[in-house]
Amino acid sequence: MGRSKKDQLRKKKAKLVQKKRALKKNTSQEEKSTRPKKKVVSKNLEPDLTVAESKSKYNIDQLLDKTEDYIDTFNYELAQKFCQRALELDPENTRALETSGMLLLEMGDAENAKKCFGRAVAVQPNEGHSKYMYLGQICEGQQAVECFQKGIELMLKGKEKENQGQKIEGACACPDEDMSATDRDISKAYCSIAEIYLTDSCFEADAEDRCKSSLDKAIEYNSNNAEALQLLSSYHLSKNNLQEAKDVLNKSLSLWLPQWQQFQLDADGIDALEPCPLDYQCRITTAKLLIELQMFEKSIDVLENLLEEDDEVVIVWYLIGWSNYLLTTDEHKKAARFYLQSAHTLFSKVQCDDDEMLKHIEELLKELGPGEEEDEEEDDEVTMDADDFSSCSSEDDEMEQ
């Protein structure tokens, strides 16, 4: 496919995303106006459960099972009540402490979550690695490194016990912890350490060696860890080893990008629960790294699929515009103008607070100028049949439900 034709298809795809978003918004408003009113039920407790009944009806494990059920359905208020009742029955129950910590993290209260995990460590310091993984995410610098290292130590001991056929003992925050940790879990923990030495602790005297050592360990335990390879690419970039950085990043991309693009086309062909091993934010980092390495075409591929996954993230629109701008051709400049204008509009809508990004968007748009109006023929190309558009919207509604 020619470069010009491919750019037209990309632009068409982006416009379709905007049309679908507008249609979904209008449909949602219409549904709200016609939807029958629901009977209001108190949010404080379950309809059939009073405070007194909950204290006598459930034991600690049952209360925590209910807590986790409500966390899964994002009903944090009820989850908090059940978890609090469990802690009232046993203030030093490690599962209750860890569940409370996880709940507080979900609610954005990192300070009190840290206290819960810290208490769980004090009660049971040498069993259960999850609390150390969570503390590592909350803490910074060397304190975070020490948490991850302790978690890795416990995971390795767990694997050793499993290899010896011994039962792993200890209370656990999650049912999965009844089994030993996997090599993938250990690899991810080493990635977390390496990332600290690439960011928060990058100025420490031995940061470079510690980072590389952690990445080697991460890849040793899981050679197909796309995140580890991406971090290794960042490591090479920090040392100005550009070709090594590109080679490693291409290997990382090969582990997930083709499968993820296929998933976008046909969800039945791939496990729909985990089409990509990297989370949304990590893939934004992928795109930034690709731009730094001047791999603009691949950055656009990554960002366009992020846009299909969530089209209300300003930085994604901005980075696609920036990537197209850096490609310099007339067609890319048109695409850059479209994406950057969309980013500018969305910036105000979602109340983004990244002033530096907004400043750069406005500078780029000023340099690109207003541009010429599109031909009617091009407008016709991006128009969908009503039936097709209705079908897409119906699929989106079904997924949201």
ABEGO torsion letter per residue (X at the ends): XBAAAAAAAAAAAAAAAAAAAAAAAAAAAAAAAABBBBBBBBAABBAABBAAAAAAABBAAAAAAAAAAAAAAGBAAAAAAAAAAAAAABAABAAAAAAAAAAAAAAGBAAAAAAAAAAAAAABAABEAAAAAAAAAABBEAAAAAAAAAAAAAAAAAAAAAAAGBBBBEBBABAAAABBBBAAAAAAAAAAAAAAAABAAAABAAAAAAAAAAAAAAAAABAABAAAAAAAAAAAAAAGBAAAAAAAAAAAAAAAAAAAAAAAABAAABBAABABABBAAAAAAAAAAAAAAGBAAAAAAAAAAAAAABAABAAAAAAAAAAAAAAGBAAAAAAAAAAAAAAAAAAAAAGBABAAAAAAAAAAAAAAEAEBBBBAAAAAAABBBAAAAAAAAAAAAAAAX
